[in-house]
Amino acid sequence: MSQDVLRHNLIRLYILKVSHWFMLVMPIVVLFYKANGLSVSQVFVLQSVYSLSIVLLEIPSGYFADALGRKNTIAIGAALGFFGFTIYSVSFGFWGFLAAEVVLGFGQSMISGADSALLYDSLVDAKQHDRYIKHEGRMTSVGNFAEASAGILGGFLAAVSIRYPYYGQTLVALLAVPAAFTLIEPKTEHNRLELGWKQIVDVVRFALVKNLRLRWSILLSSVVGASTLTMAWFVQPWLIRAETPVEIYGAIWTALNLLVGVAAMFAYRVELKLGRNRTITLLILLLSLGFVASG
């Protein structure tokens, strides 16, 4: 029975991973904003709001997963993801896009971590917990491949209509909804937490105040994530300025993602050779040099 549950959940977790990373809109999102009359500053306001939405629920979402169950938390996130892209598809201005980003940010924070936890619990039930890294790695690889493939398709769809990638993205997000709602909650015992604001505040205080190592890990992750995301968002304004054909956007985005994938494959070797502290220092240095080189 546990083996059947594992296979059942693995299929749906792969669908969730693909639906999250098959981003048809990413290669042309700035072009889409420009076509709808937004300035570059408004684009970055939208992304700041999205990031803030994730941050507001990132730590409490782990608490929700314990209180509501992994399946229910993932299902809520998947539904919000579909709702967010639906709003995008029917919106034509800044405020509609802002509402969509808030919904998408909340949805992403609900899924983040809960999917990995459900995978691990499913493996524990099937007495295969030692295969967690293997399955997590495969899902990450599938996600990278999905993102690279979506880049090319998104570029061609945008060449027909700048809004087509968003229609397609809404359908992709819809695939995640039945996959999430048909997950099976593993029988692994967890102490269900009482749902309340006091408990949420306690979780946040522990992560950001009491546990120094966790606090600095969160800060480092936030800085690195914000830095790389900012650089990624500057790519499309540069392409627009260079008058790059729309159908080429997807190919460029795919090439960049493949480069990231190759670097990720060898990242663990760098850490083994240099150690964690030197690797982190090198990472910060490379990020800084990247911004300097970009002018």
Phi and psi in degrees as a GROMACS rama.xvg file:
@    title "Ramachandran Plot"
@    xaxis  label "Phi"
@    yaxis  label "Psi"
@TYPE xy
-62.9114  -35.7638  SER-2
-65.661  -39.151  GLN-3
-65.3844  -41.2339  ASP-4
-62.9284  -41.3941  VAL-5
-60.9393  -48.9764  LEU-6
-61.6486  -42.2586  ARG-7
-58.4411  -48.0762  HIS-8
-71.4097  -36.5726  ASN-9
-59.281  -45.1669  LEU-10
-58.5355  -45.3772  ILE-11
-72.0561  -33.5554  ARG-12
-68.4473  -34.8842  LEU-13
-65.6144  -41.0459  TYR-14
-61.8278  -42.8267  ILE-15
-62.2573  -41.418  LEU-16
-63.9861  -45.2431  LYS-17
-64.7908  -43.3714  VAL-18
-64.0112  -29.5348  SER-19
-75.5675  -40.7515  HIS-20
-96.6438  -12.4927  TRP-21
-79.4443  73.8016  PHE-22
-93.0293  92.9112  MET-23
-66.4566  -26.1193  LEU-24
-85.7412  -22.3601  VAL-25
-60.021  -40.4167  MET-26
-65.3985  -21.3594  PRO-27
-126.556  13.4997  ILE-28
-62.8096  -40.4948  VAL-29
-67.7758  -38.5403  VAL-30
-61.1935  -39.4512  LEU-31
-63.2757  -45.0619  PHE-32
-61.2888  -42.9817  TYR-33
-63.7705  -39.9075  LYS-34
-64.5795  -22.9534  ALA-35
-99.871  15.5376  ASN-36
85.4983  13.8747  GLY-37
-87.4624  146.972  LEU-38
-87.5147  167.81  SER-39
-61.6924  -38.4834  VAL-40
-63.9875  -38.2081  SER-41
-66.433  -34.8615  GLN-42
-59.5078  -45.4072  VAL-43
-73.2082  -27.3537  PHE-44
-64.0312  -43.4195  VAL-45
-59.582  -44.8342  LEU-46
-70.2553  -30.7539  GLN-47
-66.2104  -41.1799  SER-48
-64.6255  -40.7324  VAL-49
-60.5777  -47.4671  TYR-50
-63.3024  -41.1695  SER-51
-63.8229  -38.1598  LEU-52
-62.1303  -39.8237  SER-53
-66.7037  -45.4454  ILE-54
-60.4461  -40.9231  VAL-55
-61.0724  -30.6287  LEU-56
-113.258  -2.76135  LEU-57
-59.8406  -49.9776  GLU-58
-75.1601  -48.5443  ILE-59
-60.529  -25.6338  PRO-60
-62.7964  -33.9707  SER-61
-64.3133  -36.4864  GLY-62
-67.0402  -42.0419  TYR-63
-60.1868  -39.1556  PHE-64
-61.6068  -37.3019  ALA-65
-73.7488  -34.5086  ASP-66
-82.495  -39.8022  ALA-67
-99.6022  -18.3489  LEU-68
102.682  147.362  GLY-69
-63.0273  -45.4561  ARG-70
-58.9275  -49.0105  LYS-71
-62.8464  -38.8345  ASN-72
-65.9297  -43.8791  THR-73
-63.8378  -41.3974  ILE-74
-62.128  -41.8432  ALA-75
-61.2682  -44.5248  ILE-76
-62.1434  -42.0723  GLY-77
-64.9105  -41.9875  ALA-78
-63.7037  -41.0595  ALA-79
-65.2819  -36.9695  LEU-80
-61.7363  -45.5421  GLY-81
-63.7029  -43.7402  PHE-82
-62.7787  -39.8867  PHE-83
-62.4655  -45.8242  GLY-84
-73.5343  -26.0925  PHE-85
-63.957  -43.3058  THR-86
-60.1397  -44.2436  ILE-87
-58.031  -42.9527  TYR-88
-64.7049  -26.5774  SER-89
-109.985  8.36027  VAL-90
-104.246  150.831  SER-91
-133.931  17.1712  PHE-92
-155.731  178.658  GLY-93
-58.5549  -45.9902  PHE-94
-69.9649  -35.5741  TRP-95
-65.0149  -42.635  GLY-96
-65.3756  -36.1437  PHE-97
-62.9216  -44.4614  LEU-98
-61.531  -40.8941  ALA-99
-62.79  -41.4119  ALA-100
-65.5207  -38.4942  GLU-101
-63.1989  -46.317  VAL-102
-63.3466  -44.1872  VAL-103
-64.6454  -39.0892  LEU-104
-63.0608  -44.6601  GLY-105
-63.5151  -41.1602  PHE-106
-62.9115  -43.8112  GLY-107
-63.2516  -40.6286  GLN-108
-66.9668  -30.02  SER-109
-71.2401  -35.3878  MET-110
-80.2919  -36.2965  ILE-111
-56.0804  119.371  SER-112
90.9985  -38.7084  GLY-113
-66.645  -35.4677  ALA-114
-66.5893  -42.3776  ASP-115
-65.5909  -38.5957  SER-116
-65.1903  -40.3146  ALA-117
-67.9253  -38.0126  LEU-118
-59.9218  -47.594  LEU-119
-63.4695  -44.0707  TYR-120
-64.1805  -36.721  ASP-121
-64.2334  -40.0224  SER-122
-67.8823  -38.1525  LEU-123
-62.3308  -44.4833  VAL-124
-60.3697  -35.901  ASP-125
-88.6852  6.68123  ALA-126
57.8938  41.3479  LYS-127
-129.992  30.8688  GLN-128
-61.8221  -22.1551  HIS-129
-72.1298  -8.97735  ASP-130
-98.5604  9.49825  ARG-131
-59.4472  -49.5198  TYR-132
-60.8151  -38.7604  ILE-133
-60.1231  -49.9114  LYS-134
-69.3733  -39.7246  HIS-135
-63.2008  -40.2188  GLU-136
-64.2301  -41.183  GLY-137
-63.7184  -41.2471  ARG-138
-65.2006  -37.8391  MET-139
-63.9833  -41.7041  THR-140
-63.6382  -43.3681  SER-141
-61.1314  -40.6931  VAL-142
-62.605  -42.5145  GLY-143
-64.1437  -42.4711  ASN-144
-64.3806  -40.3425  PHE-145
-62.6536  -42.3151  ALA-146
-65.2615  -41.1329  GLU-147
-64.8943  -41.7362  ALA-148
-66.7243  -40.7266  SER-149
-64.4353  -31.0701  ALA-150
-59.1465  -45.9124  GLY-151
-66.0462  -48.0503  ILE-152
-63.5331  -40.5435  LEU-153
-61.5512  -37.8791  GLY-154
-64.3488  -42.3645  GLY-155
-69.2992  -38.3293  PHE-156
-63.212  -40.2845  LEU-157
-66.7975  -28.5946  ALA-158
-66.4394  -25.7893  ALA-159
-83.8517  -50.2942  VAL-160
-154.803  133.459  SER-161
-64.9962  -17.7667  ILE-162
-92.3975  -15.8581  ARG-163
-58.3837  -41.4874  TYR-164
-58.4028  -31.7355  PRO-165
-75.1888  -35.5412  TYR-166
-62.3737  -45.2492  TYR-167
-63.1005  -39.2039  GLY-168
-65.3772  -34.3574  GLN-169
-63.6681  -40.529  THR-170
-66.5691  -39.7724  LEU-171
-62.5204  -43.3736  VAL-172
-64.2471  -32.469  ALA-173
-63.3514  -33.1484  LEU-174
-59.7664  -30.4146  LEU-175
-72.1437  -24.5483  ALA-176
-66.0631  -56.0797  VAL-177
-64.721  -31.8501  PRO-178
-62.1548  -42.425  ALA-179
-70.1842  -43.0619  ALA-180
-72.411  -17.44  PHE-181
-101.191  7.10001  THR-182
-62.6811  153.85  LEU-183
-110.569  124.207  ILE-184
-68.0016  121.941  GLU-185
-59.9459  156.06  PRO-186
-85.7957  0.936031  LYS-187
-54.6536  131.095  THR-188
-71.9426  132.088  GLU-189
-133.109  147.489  HIS-190
-79.5  105.402  ASN-191
-65.5865  129.254  ARG-192
-89.0418  151.309  LEU-193
-74.5391  131.227  GLU-194
-83.9042  118.153  LEU-195
-171.125  160.828  GLY-196
-66.3413  -34.1794  TRP-197
-61.1091  -43.2098  LYS-198
-65.7103  -38.9752  GLN-199
-63.6781  -45.09  ILE-200
-61.9273  -39.0567  VAL-201
-62.7447  -40.6736  ASP-202
-63.8109  -45.3239  VAL-203
-64.2793  -42.7658  VAL-204
-62.1973  -40.7023  ARG-205
-63.3788  -43.235  PHE-206
-72.5498  -35.0352  ALA-207
-105.569  -14.6592  LEU-208
-121.09  -54.5741  VAL-209
-76.3881  -42.708  LYS-210
-93.8568  98.0338  ASN-211
-63.5071  -42.4345  LEU-212
-62.9929  -43.182  ARG-213
-65.7985  -39.4398  LEU-214
-61.0237  -46.4947  ARG-215
-70.6983  -30.2038  TRP-216
-65.7361  -42.7043  SER-217
-64.0642  -42.3765  ILE-218
-63.3494  -45.9664  LEU-219
-62.307  -45.5686  LEU-220
-60.5243  -39.6114  SER-221
-66.0734  -44.0214  SER-222
-65.3731  -46.9132  VAL-223
-63.94  -44.9719  VAL-224
-62.0081  -44.1106  GLY-225
-65.0862  -38.3638  ALA-226
-66.4667  -47.8486  SER-227
-68.1229  -37.1389  THR-228
-67.0576  -39.2728  LEU-229
-61.2845  -44.3169  THR-230
-62.271  -41.2092  MET-231
-62.3532  -37.312  ALA-232
-74.0124  -19.8161  TRP-233
-80.6958  -15.2695  PHE-234
-60.7479  -48.1767  VAL-235
-67.5703  -40.2893  GLN-236
-58.2453  -36.2982  PRO-237
-65.2619  -41.0659  TRP-238
-65.2897  -38.704  LEU-239
-63.6634  -43.6638  ILE-240
-63.5985  -33.3814  ARG-241
-83.6536  2.74666  ALA-242
55.8991  44.8786  GLU-243
-73.1242  134.729  THR-244
-58.2565  141.015  PRO-245
-58.1963  -40.6501  VAL-246
-66.3401  -14.9512  GLU-247
-85.8367  -18.8131  ILE-248
-54.6071  -45.7436  TYR-249
-61.9464  -41.3424  GLY-250
-64.7309  -40.8561  ALA-251
-65.0626  -43.8656  ILE-252
-62.8603  -39.5741  TRP-253
-63.9417  -43.2073  THR-254
-61.269  -41.4228  ALA-255
-63.9295  -40.7519  LEU-256
-67.7145  -36.9353  ASN-257
-65.6222  -36.9307  LEU-258
-62.9627  -42.0337  LEU-259
-62.6299  -41.0573  VAL-260
-62.4851  -41.9252  GLY-261
-64.2228  -43.7666  VAL-262
-61.9467  -39.3863  ALA-263
-65.0011  -33.37  ALA-264
-62.6412  -33.0169  MET-265
-103.057  0.831094  PHE-266
-60.9002  -40.6546  ALA-267
-65.6744  -30.1416  TYR-268
-68.2986  -38.1983  ARG-269
-62.8665  -43.5846  VAL-270
-65.3993  -38.3483  GLU-271
-63.7978  -35.7798  LEU-272
-79.5067  -42.4766  LYS-273
-95.6643  -23.8006  LEU-274
91.4103  161.252  GLY-275
-64.7686  -47.2836  ARG-276
-63.8055  -44.3497  ASN-277
-67.676  -35.1055  ARG-278
-64.9293  -42.288  THR-279
-63.3997  -41.7395  ILE-280
-61.8839  -43.5154  THR-281
-62.4148  -41.0616  LEU-282
-61.0373  -46.9716  LEU-283
-63.3534  -40.0469  ILE-284
-63.7512  -44.947  LEU-285
-64.4953  -39.2552  LEU-286
-62.1188  -43.5721  LEU-287
-64.0409  -44.9825  SER-288
-63.9606  -34.4064  LEU-289
-61.8312  -43.0442  GLY-290
-69.4541  -37.0371  PHE-291
-64.3422  -44.6164  VAL-292
-66.1933  -29.7414  ALA-293
-74.194  -11.4107  SER-294
